[in-house]
Amino acid sequence: MRRLGYDRYGVQGGDLGAYIAPEVAKAAPDQVVGVYVIGGLGFPTEADLPEMNEEERAVFAFMQSQDWMSGVDHHALLRAAPQTFAFARYDSPVGALAWMTQKFKEFTMVDKLPDEILDRDLLLTNLTLYWLTDTFGSSSWYMYESTESTEFAWPEGRQAAPTGVHNGPPGIRRLAERHNTVTHWPVGSPGWHHFVAMELPGSVAAGLRVFFGPLRG
């Protein structure tokens, strides 16, 4: 960012970006004015159960019941052999679409098909970008190359800069504040999909303006 001429900037990330964006603040704490993530911070684990109240336990139970917690473990599959699965997806457009659609379905929080929540052209564009750029395999290499164990952990964040979250629940704010200086934690933000920026880009943009507005000075 310094090479581009930016001395102060904010960072935003969702999904894998929720892990990467806080790392940017760690790397350049004197430049990053704030970190905004879609979700993932403060997600409870079994280790947190002893200190959780009844309401927080209900949040944990909700998480455990979701397809994205109990469906196909794509992390384990891609960690084991990303390039092997990539050959199959390159060989069959129908197979590639089936794989992507299944993942988008798992990350839907309501009983609807992905194209009932996300624009169908966006879904097809997402798949086409992987197809035309031959990146089904390389997009998963980081799982294969950087993880020595199968242990999974939610993003923790950091306290190098203020943190904003688009949609707090099912994250628990007090758990997120163990590792973050949280200044923006809305409850009830609209959205029924993990990839809410695809579902409701206007809502995400509005949250970004609210969070980063006071930090521009």
C-alpha atoms as one frame of an Amber mdcrd trajectory, in Angstrom:
protein
   0.000   0.000   0.000   2.948   2.329   0.604   4.094   1.696  -2.964   0.637
   2.785  -4.123   0.952   6.003  -2.139  -1.392   5.223   0.759  -0.140   6.054
   4.244  -3.444   5.341   6.030  -6.115   2.877   4.995  -8.706   0.442   6.267
  -8.971  -3.289   5.639 -12.097  -5.369   5.052 -12.522  -9.119   4.737 -15.078
 -11.910   4.790 -14.677 -15.692   4.874 -10.896 -16.262   4.492 -10.551 -12.471
   4.505 -11.684 -12.464   8.143  -8.369 -14.153   8.912  -6.266 -12.080   6.500
  -7.568  -8.578   7.257  -6.459  -8.621  10.935  -3.025  -9.848   9.857  -2.638
  -6.738   7.688  -3.189  -4.621  10.799  -0.548  -6.653  12.628   1.898  -6.098
   9.778   1.259  -2.350   9.466  -0.249  -1.088  12.752   0.928   2.450  12.067
  -1.033   2.608   8.814  -4.211   0.545   9.265  -6.918   2.764  10.783  -9.455
  -0.039  11.216 -10.374  -3.621  10.357 -13.896  -4.557   9.237 -14.903  -8.198
   8.963 -18.143  -9.761   7.789 -18.246 -12.295  10.621 -16.360 -15.025  12.436
 -15.008 -13.063  15.390 -16.270 -14.246  18.753 -17.691 -17.523  17.442 -17.958
 -19.833  20.483 -16.308 -23.232  20.765 -16.769 -26.163  23.116 -13.946 -24.769
  25.250 -16.099 -21.695  25.970 -19.139 -23.680  27.166 -18.325 -23.695  30.912
 -18.389 -19.893  31.099 -21.359 -19.311  28.771 -24.826 -18.279  29.952 -28.088
 -19.772  28.700 -28.468 -17.297  25.848 -24.903 -17.888  24.677 -25.375 -21.651
  24.849 -28.395 -21.230  22.568 -26.156 -19.410  20.095 -23.676 -22.281  20.218
 -26.479 -24.822  19.676 -27.719 -22.799  16.677 -24.259 -22.880  15.155 -23.912
 -26.621  15.646 -27.223 -27.231  13.862 -26.207 -25.403  10.688 -25.159 -27.187
   7.500 -21.959 -25.129   7.347 -20.903 -26.744  10.639 -22.005 -30.317  10.015
 -22.013 -30.760   6.216 -19.223 -31.842   3.884 -15.854 -30.939   5.409 -14.425
 -29.197   2.370 -11.463 -27.966   4.396 -10.362 -31.542   5.025 -10.984 -32.573
   1.411  -9.044 -29.706  -0.079  -6.315 -29.915   2.532  -5.742 -33.554   1.585
  -5.593 -33.257  -2.213  -6.584 -29.910  -3.744  -5.055 -30.589  -7.147  -6.729
 -33.993  -7.455 -10.184 -32.507  -6.994  -9.274 -29.655  -9.340  -8.755 -32.016
 -12.288 -12.292 -33.355 -11.864 -13.764 -29.852 -11.774 -11.840 -28.754 -14.853
 -13.020 -31.873 -16.686 -16.726 -31.269 -16.065 -18.514 -27.901 -15.980 -21.517
 -29.690 -14.472 -19.322 -31.198 -11.764 -17.781 -27.822 -11.001 -21.197 -26.183
 -10.774 -22.480 -28.995  -8.535 -19.512 -28.534  -6.167 -19.920 -24.757  -5.955
 -23.709 -24.907  -5.609 -23.447 -27.426  -2.797 -21.095 -25.137  -0.894 -23.293
 -22.088  -1.432 -26.254 -24.142  -0.160 -24.408 -25.168   2.991 -23.613 -21.532
   3.756 -27.257 -20.475   3.502 -28.829 -19.772   6.900 -32.410 -20.463   5.782
 -34.155 -23.303   3.990 -33.811 -21.863   0.498 -31.802 -22.686  -2.585 -28.741
 -20.499  -3.239 -30.276 -18.791  -6.273 -33.289 -17.830  -4.168 -30.994 -15.693
  -2.025 -28.075 -14.815  -4.307 -28.363 -13.518  -7.838 -27.976 -16.424 -10.271
 -25.687 -14.413 -12.552 -23.378 -13.754  -9.589 -23.209 -17.467  -8.827 -22.373
 -18.275 -12.455 -19.845 -15.443 -12.644 -18.122 -16.756  -9.518 -17.802 -20.216
 -11.054 -16.720 -18.819 -14.436 -13.855 -16.862 -12.877 -12.430 -20.059 -11.400
 -12.960 -21.874 -14.705 -11.404 -19.313 -17.057  -8.418 -18.611 -14.831  -7.678
 -22.291 -14.017  -7.663 -21.545 -10.295  -9.773 -24.311  -8.771  -6.594 -25.977
  -7.553  -4.413 -23.008  -6.675  -7.229 -21.387  -4.676  -6.924 -24.291  -2.220
  -3.162 -24.669  -2.082  -2.911 -22.533   1.040  -4.900 -25.189   2.934  -2.536
 -27.906   1.740   0.689 -25.963   2.248   0.134 -24.005   5.465  -1.756 -26.406
   7.730   0.143 -29.291   9.314  -2.808 -30.531  11.360  -6.526 -30.885  10.829
  -7.338 -28.591  13.748  -9.637 -25.721  12.784  -9.896 -22.395  14.592 -12.096
 -19.334  14.145 -10.395 -16.013  13.371  -9.261 -14.212  16.511  -8.340 -10.794
  15.190  -6.014  -8.433  17.049  -5.973  -5.146  18.965  -3.687  -3.192  16.669
  -6.620  -1.144  15.312 -10.369  -0.701  15.954 -12.527  -3.569  14.736 -15.964
  -3.483  13.155 -18.188  -6.471  12.365 -21.015  -6.492   9.829 -23.124  -9.021
  11.695 -22.180  -9.967  15.238 -24.332 -13.039  16.011 -23.704 -15.960  16.084
 -20.491 -14.426  17.319 -20.505 -13.312  20.963 -19.146  -9.831  21.505 -17.442
 -10.458  24.852 -15.581 -13.398  23.296 -14.500 -11.252  20.352 -13.274  -8.556
  22.737 -10.701 -10.926  24.201  -8.574 -10.219  21.117 -10.142  -7.128  19.494
 -10.985  -3.528  20.258 -14.570  -3.724  18.991 -16.196  -0.382  18.156 -18.926
  -1.547  15.751 -21.068  -4.623  16.558 -24.576  -4.356  15.080 -27.214  -6.881
  16.086 -29.775  -7.851  13.498 -27.963  -6.744  10.368 -29.883  -8.063   7.344
 -28.606 -11.092   5.529 -29.234 -14.804   5.306 -26.037 -15.961   3.640 -22.435
 -16.371   4.696 -21.439 -14.436   1.565 -23.614 -11.485   2.507 -21.630  -9.105
   0.283 -23.008 -11.077  -2.673 -26.497 -11.131  -1.178 -26.829  -7.543   0.072
 -23.885  -5.434  -1.116 -25.684  -2.221  -0.179 -25.987  -3.328   3.445 -22.296
  -4.173   3.645 -21.370  -0.843   2.045 -23.546   0.995   4.583 -21.808  -0.781
   7.458 -18.423   0.113   6.037 -19.393   3.788   5.895 -20.646   3.763   9.495
 -17.502   2.069  10.799 -14.830   3.865   8.779 -16.487   7.308   8.738 -15.152
   8.431  12.170 -11.728   6.918  11.418 -10.960   9.046   8.370  -9.816  12.076
  10.294
